[in-house]
């Protein structure tokens, strides 16, 4: 596989990277390069972070504050979400060998979970990724899956579920932003 470099016409390079479809950006192009993709893809491209002060089910009475919304292009969205969740987790205290101690969660694992939730979601579904922190756990909700025997993954990489006999089909929103 050869590495692609942007030598020459930007539109040609963007087309080869599947970030443009003709003159229009694909969803991947908007998510990666728009300053605020949430304007173009509302309710599909932000992260909502909620903190519940309980070990039980998520109920409104246990919310410590209003939900926080993280927005921006994918790179910032992932890193800003991980950083905010890390701050929230480290603010939770637990009883340890030396008294009350801050909860620590492996940042690499948290980064992987948040990245997967954002990248591998179904952008047809009008709902932001939700990250709910509790006193004893973190829940990440990312609706849908973009990998149901597709020929296009979110970033334009071909994929198909080899375990099914169905013919692969191309998911529209990755090619046509007007239907997202």
Beta strands, then each sheet from edge to edge (+ up, - down):
strand 1: 20-21
strand 2: 24-25
strand 3: 47-51
strand 4: 68-70
strand 5: 93-96
strand 6: 99-102
strand 7: 129-133
strand 8: 138-141
sheet 1: 1+ 2-
sheet 2: 4+ 3- 7- 8+
sheet 3: 5+ 6-
end
